[in-house]
Amino acid sequence: MSHNSFGHLFRVTTFGESHGASIGCVVDGCPPGIPLSEADIQRDLDRRRPGQSRFTTQRREPDRVKILSGVFSDDRITTEVTTGTPIALLIENEDQRSKDYDDIRDAYRPGHADVAYDLKYGFRDYRGGGRSSARETAMRVAAGAIARKVVPGLKVRGALVQMGALRIDYDRWDWEEVERNAFFAPDAEAASRFVEELDAVRKRGSSLGAVIEVVAEGVPPGLGAPIYGKLDADIAAALMSINAVKGVEVGEGFNAASLSGEENADEMRAGNDGITFLSNRAGGILGGISTGQPVVARFAVKPTSSILSPRRTVDRFGVEREIATKGRHDPCVGIRAVPVGEAMLACVIADHYLRQRAQVGEQPRWPF
């Protein structure tokens, strides 16, 4: 299986399976001299970790990360710092229950990658999906923790803004509320409605989808390249690579089609500190290049495909049958996708930051 890496100068390669001995990644291209410890990475992993509420899978994985290479400290350097060499990270799997999947070893779960893997490779790891499992995203979060440190002043945050048909009220947006509820929702009132809705869905053995919004602040202007290296194109590709994601939009996204030219264009004014935008319909990106405004993107996550409700399918022998997926699964996988989306956005921005620095060096100053 190829294509297990993403990024150019900041490049991440992940490995491992859901029910294997461990999962891991190698981060290549991180500049030297950046303070980095396991605790720095663990903070982000703990936000994604399963089993923290009744609304996520009850698989009990501590997700303790180990740094195997790429950092250095001695009696002269009290803080571990990156060396500029590849950073290898490892997380051991500790709570696999492969027997939960014995009943589906030959049957294809509707909505899953099972049938596609068999059609492509003639083989699939039915134990939790192998590489197609969202378990792999833990390593993206680990890599994202490093990416956040590459760009000075970068702040990346995410929030769940829709679950099923229920949406938050943007007028009640509160970043502090995101860390106070089980849904990463920025609206306390919406979070209480999510509780009722997801409890009902979980009890009937079904699932819900979600929409997540990610915002990067402190993004330098000038990141991205015209035509085939657009920042928004790479963000879209990175977010689409997350398991179960079926749609991505930047800025106003699809809503821009319903706006007039006057409404959609972000007007500008000149100031002592540079250009000031009066709105951010573009999501911080124009012509594929960052403007210095916050970069805003949203992605849609489909309902979890592993559900208890019986569904019609076929098995690898061509026999039609019904299937119900047992085991421990997220009734809304979009909840734990919030830190994953943050990580992918951070990785793309770090990669483009290094590419910009390699091409033009110091940022040009306006006015010219």
Disulfide bonds with the S-S distance in Angstrom:
none
